[in-house]
Amino acid sequence: MTNPNTPPVDARASEDGVDGVLPCVLAFNANDPSGAGGLAGDVTAIASVGAHALPVLTGAYVRDTTEIYDFFPLDEDAVAEQARAILEDVPVQVIKVGFAGSPETLSAIAELACDYPDVPVVAFMPNLSWWDDARLDPYQDAFLELLLPQTTVLVGSHNTLWRWLLPDWSGSKSPGPRDIARAAADKGVAYTLVTGIALAEPFIDNALATPQSVLCHQKFERIDAAFGGACDTLSAALAALLADGSVLPAAFTEALQYLDRCLDAGFRPGMGQAVPDRLFWAQVDDDENPDGDAGDDSLHPLMEPPFNETRH
């Protein structure tokens, strides 16, 4: 698999001579009717940072903004056929894997990724504490044994990755990013992005690590709100930035800055968790246009996506 510190394959020019075809990210995820995460989150985050999403549906959550009640997976053949149909037509720069829904679908995705060894895979392990153990354990085992060997960058929260990859941890302190990266590397993962590492209040840290070192880290002030879809947003943005040619450390930094601004502009559409505003840059500042006049035809400054200016 290619090293994500080097730019992926360049976006191609179309045959009719129109240049500037957007880089493409093949995104596997479930439908989330709350819009907090899932495919809706992937598509908006990927588009916001300047790439084109090729969404592949793996199933559907039954949920609201407060909790997940159930999940209905698609048959693995239906997932695989969606992906293979578009892969035969469109060159893909990065594969992003969110919630696949079943061990069988994880197996199908891993087989597909194996068929495209030059395409980096960004895989996100969500918090699945809402799931019963009878479905959770086989899913995490399949992720560990089948998908991680195909994964370039693993993304997840500190607590989730720790309890999944290091269930027998007995150290006096919680495992650090290198410890988690070492466990992931034992299954073939090159890089691990660990989020939500607890620091002294009011900060949390995020680290990109290998077994040998923490390549880079970035801390942010903790936002006093519970969010859904944060890591989905981060992993989708990271995949899009890599697809667009960013080297991994720069993509790590930029994806985290993008997420921070999404959360800072987040909102509560219902009675539960807040939702990241992945299109925060498209919101017109009422203070600058109090009368709501359309004005001239020039774009408002916030209408310019701030995360792809230097790469196109």
C-alpha positions in Angstrom: 0.0 0.0 0.0 1.3 3.4 -0.8 2.8 5.6 1.9 0.3 8.4 2.7 3.1 10.8 3.3 3.4 11.0 -0.5 0.7 12.5 -2.6 -1.9 10.0 -4.0 -2.7 9.7 -7.6 -3.4 13.0 -9.3 -7.0 13.8 -10.1 -7.5 13.0 -13.8 -8.7 15.3 -16.6 -11.9 14.2 -18.2 -11.8 13.0 -21.8 -13.7 15.9 -23.2 -10.8 18.2 -22.2 -12.3 19.7 -19.0 -9.5 20.0 -16.5 -9.8 20.0 -12.7 -11.8 16.8 -12.0 -12.1 16.6 -8.2 -10.2 13.8 -6.4 -12.6 11.0 -5.3 -13.1 9.3 -2.0 -14.9 6.0 -1.9 -16.8 6.2 1.4 -18.4 3.2 3.1 -20.9 4.1 5.9 -24.4 3.8 7.2 -27.3 6.2 6.9 -27.7 8.3 10.0 -31.1 10.0 10.0 -30.0 12.5 12.6 -27.3 13.9 10.2 -24.7 13.8 12.9 -22.5 11.2 11.1 -22.9 8.4 8.7 -22.9 9.0 4.9 -24.5 12.4 5.2 -21.6 13.5 7.4 -19.0 12.0 5.0 -20.4 13.6 1.9 -20.6 17.1 3.4 -17.1 16.9 5.0 -15.5 15.5 1.9 -17.1 18.1 -0.3 -16.3 20.9 2.1 -12.5 20.3 1.9 -12.5 20.0 -1.8 -13.0 16.4 -2.9 -15.9 14.3 -4.4 -17.6 11.6 -2.3 -18.6 8.3 -3.8 -20.9 7.1 -1.1 -21.6 3.4 -0.5 -24.4 2.5 1.8 -23.8 -0.2 4.4 -27.1 -0.1 6.3 -29.3 2.3 8.3 -29.3 3.4 11.9 -32.6 3.8 13.8 -31.7 6.8 15.9 -32.3 10.4 16.9 -30.0 13.0 18.3 -30.1 11.4 21.7 -29.4 7.7 21.1 -29.1 4.8 18.7 -32.0 2.3 19.0 -31.1 -0.2 16.3 -29.2 -0.9 13.1 -30.3 -2.7 9.9 -27.3 -3.8 7.8 -27.4 -4.3 4.1 -26.4 -7.6 2.7 -22.6 -7.7 2.0 -23.1 -8.5 -1.6 -25.3 -5.4 -2.1 -22.5 -3.3 -0.5 -19.7 -4.9 -2.6 -21.7 -4.5 -5.8 -22.3 -0.8 -5.1 -18.5 -0.3 -4.7 -17.3 -2.4 -7.6 -19.7 -0.7 -10.0 -18.3 2.7 -9.3 -14.7 1.5 -9.1 -14.9 0.2 -12.6 -15.9 3.7 -13.8 -14.2 6.2 -11.5 -10.5 6.4 -10.4 -10.5 6.6 -6.6 -7.7 8.3 -4.6 -8.6 7.1 -1.1 -11.0 4.6 0.5 -12.8 5.8 3.7 -14.4 3.1 5.9 -17.0 4.2 8.6 -19.5 1.8 10.1 -19.9 -1.3 8.0 -22.6 -2.9 10.1 -21.6 -6.6 10.0 -18.5 -8.9 9.9 -19.5 -10.1 6.5 -19.5 -6.5 5.1 -16.1 -5.9 6.7 -14.8 -9.0 4.9 -16.2 -7.7 1.6 -14.6 -4.3 2.1 -11.3 -5.8 3.0 -11.3 -8.0 -0.1 -12.1 -5.0 -2.2 -9.3 -2.9 -0.6 -6.9 -5.8 -1.2 -7.8 -5.6 -4.9 -6.7 -1.9 -5.0 -3.4 -2.1 -3.0 -2.2 1.3 -4.2 -5.3 3.2 -2.8 -4.8 4.3 0.9 -7.5 3.2 3.4 -8.7 5.5 6.2 -10.7 3.4 8.6 -12.7 4.7 11.6 -13.6 2.6 14.6 -16.7 4.3 16.2 -17.9 4.0 19.7 -20.2 0.9 19.6 -21.1 0.8 23.2 -24.8 1.0 22.2 -24.6 -2.4 20.5 -25.1 -5.7 22.3 -22.1 -7.9 22.8 -23.4 -10.7 20.5 -23.0 -8.4 17.5 -20.2 -6.1 18.8 -17.6 -8.8 19.5 -17.7 -10.5 16.1 -17.7 -7.1 14.4 -14.6 -5.8 16.2 -12.9 -9.2 15.7 -13.5 -8.9 11.9 -12.3 -5.3 11.9 -9.1 -6.4 13.7 -8.3 -9.5 11.6 -9.6 -8.5 8.1 -9.7 -4.7 7.7 -6.7 -3.5 9.8 -4.2 -5.4 7.6 -5.6 -3.2 4.7 -5.7 0.0 6.7 -3.2 2.9 6.2 -4.6 5.3 8.8 -6.8 4.1 11.7 -8.9 6.8 13.4 -10.7 6.6 16.7 -11.1 8.1 20.1 -8.6 7.3 22.8 -11.1 5.4 25.0 -12.5 3.3 22.1 -9.1 2.3 20.6 -7.7 1.6 24.0 -10.5 -0.7 25.1 -10.6 -2.5 21.7 -6.9 -2.9 20.9 -5.5 -3.2 24.4 -8.3 -4.9 26.4 -5.8 -6.4 28.9 -3.9 -3.2 29.5 -2.6 -3.3 33.1 -0.3 -0.2 33.2 -0.6 2.2 36.1 -1.3 4.9 33.5 -3.6 4.8 30.5 -1.9 3.8 27.2 -0.4 6.6 25.2 -0.8 7.0 21.4 2.4 5.0 20.7 1.0 2.1 22.7 -2.2 2.1 20.8 -0.3 2.6 17.5 1.9 -0.4 18.4 -1.2 -2.6 18.9 -2.6 -1.4 15.6 0.7 -1.9 13.8 0.7 -5.6 14.9 -2.2 -6.0 12.5 -0.6 -4.0 9.7 -1.7 -0.4 10.3 0.9 2.1 9.3 -0.5 5.2 11.2 -3.0 5.7 14.0 -4.8 8.9 14.7 -5.9 9.0 18.4 -8.4 11.7 19.4 -9.7 12.9 22.7 -6.7 12.2 24.8 -7.4 13.7 28.3 -5.1 16.5 29.4 -5.4 18.9 32.3 -8.6 20.9 32.0 -9.8 22.4 29.7 -7.8 20.7 27.0 -7.8 17.5 25.0 -5.0 16.2 22.8 -5.0 14.5 19.4 -2.0 12.6 18.1 -0.8 10.9 14.9 1.4 8.1 15.9 3.4 5.1 14.8 4.9 2.5 17.1 8.2 4.4 17.0 7.0 7.9 17.6 4.2 10.5 17.9 4.6 12.2 14.5 2.6 15.2 15.4 -0.1 16.2 17.9 -2.5 19.1 18.4 -4.4 20.1 21.4 -7.7 22.0 21.6 -9.8 23.5 24.3 -12.6 21.2 25.2 -16.0 22.4 23.9 -18.7 22.2 26.6 -21.2 20.2 24.6 -21.8 16.6 23.6 -21.4 16.0 19.9 -22.4 13.2 17.6 -20.4 12.5 14.4 -17.1 14.3 15.4 -14.8 11.4 14.4 -16.8 10.6 11.3 -16.2 14.2 10.3 -12.5 14.1 11.1 -11.9 10.8 9.3 -13.8 11.9 6.2 -11.9 15.3 6.1 -8.6 13.5 6.5 -9.4 11.1 3.6 -10.4 14.0 1.4 -7.3 16.0 2.1 -5.1 12.9 1.4 -7.0 12.4 -1.8 -6.4 16.0 -2.7 -2.6 15.6 -2.4 -1.8 16.7 1.1 0.9 14.8 2.9 -0.3 13.0 6.0 1.1 15.4 8.8 -0.4 18.4 7.0 -3.7 16.6 6.4 -3.8 15.6 10.1 -3.4 19.3 11.2 -5.8 20.6 8.6 -8.5 18.0 9.3 -8.3 18.7 13.0 -8.6 22.5 12.4 -11.6 21.9 10.1 -13.2 19.7 12.8 -12.6 22.3 15.5 -14.4 24.9 13.4 -17.2 22.5 12.6 -17.7 21.9 16.3 -17.4 25.6 17.2 -20.2 26.3 14.8 -22.2 23.3 15.8 -25.9 23.3 16.6 -28.6 21.2 18.3 -31.3 20.3 15.8 -33.2 18.2 18.3 -33.3 17.5 22.1 -30.1 15.4 22.2 -26.5 15.9 21.1 -25.1 18.7 19.1 -24.2 18.2 15.4 -21.1 19.6 13.7 -21.7 22.3 11.1 -19.5 21.0 8.3 -20.5 23.9 6.1 -19.8 26.6 8.6 -17.9 28.6 6.0 -21.1 28.9 3.9 -23.0 30.8 6.6 -23.3 34.5 6.0 -22.5 36.7 9.0 -25.7 38.7 9.8 -23.5 41.4 11.4 -21.9 42.1 8.1 -25.2 42.1 6.2 -27.9 43.1 8.7 -30.5 44.0 6.1 -30.2 40.7 4.2 -29.5 42.5 1.0 -28.1 40.3 -1.8 -25.6 43.1 -2.7 -23.3 42.5 -5.7 -22.6 39.2 -7.3 -19.3 38.6 -5.5 -19.1 35.9 -2.9 -19.3 36.7 0.7 -15.8 36.0 2.2 -17.2 33.1 4.3 -18.5 31.5 1.1 -15.0 30.6 0.1 -14.1 27.1 1.5 -11.0 27.8 3.5 -9.5 24.4 3.4 -8.6 23.9 -0.3 -7.3 27.2 -1.4 -3.6 26.2 -1.6 -4.1 22.9 -3.3 -6.1 23.8 -6.5 
